[in-house]
Amino acid sequence: ATPALVSVTVNTGAAFTNTTNVTVSTIANDLGGSGLSQIQCRTDGGAFSAAVAYAVSVSYLMAAGDGLKSVECKVIDGAGNESAVTADGITLDTAAPTGTFVINPGNPAFTNTVNTTLVFSAADGSGSGVTHRCVSLTGTPPTGPMDACFQPIAFTSFPLPLGDGLKTLSVWFRDAANNVSNGANASTTAGL
């Protein structure tokens, strides 16, 4: 009997990834046949990878190059019969976003309140889109894309610590594929 590859899911259905190494999960069967033996995948209609032992989830290295990728797989049973090809899509985004920000637009050089407004100007080219920002008073970068400092970019308020003097903030931006930008700095003088 010919095996059936019912579904292919890349990275549990994520829309974006920042690495070519993905996890392919499948639902397949070989009812009444010799049993599922191997799986092969390819990217965007290219050559199939070397066959690996069939498992419900396997690691697969997609072809390089940012953009929408179609991961196409087939399963092979113990008798060498191949299923039809089934695919799933994911967008590869390996480029970090860029951005700047202004503290209290209109008078960014001076503030007399601890409640500041930050205006962000961030871009991600043709990538997955800027979704979060991390603000720091210490200049210490985030430990990674899942650092607790990351907040949705729509949050524009940031409380300054009490005390007069120069206050410098650093900001990092994160996109939907978890790429993190280099830091951007801005300062204001507080007269609290």
Buried (B, 14 or more C-beta within 10 A) or exposed (E): EEBBBEEBBBBEEBBBBBEBEBBBBBEBBBEEBBEBBBBBBBBBEEEBBEBEEBEEEBEBEBEEEBEEBBBBBBBBBBEEBBBEBBBBEBBBBBBBBBBBBBBBEEEBEEBEEBEBBBBBEBBBEEBBBBBBBBBBEEEEBBEEBEBEBBBEBEEBEBEBEEEEEEBEBBBBBBBBBBBBBEBBEBEBEBEE
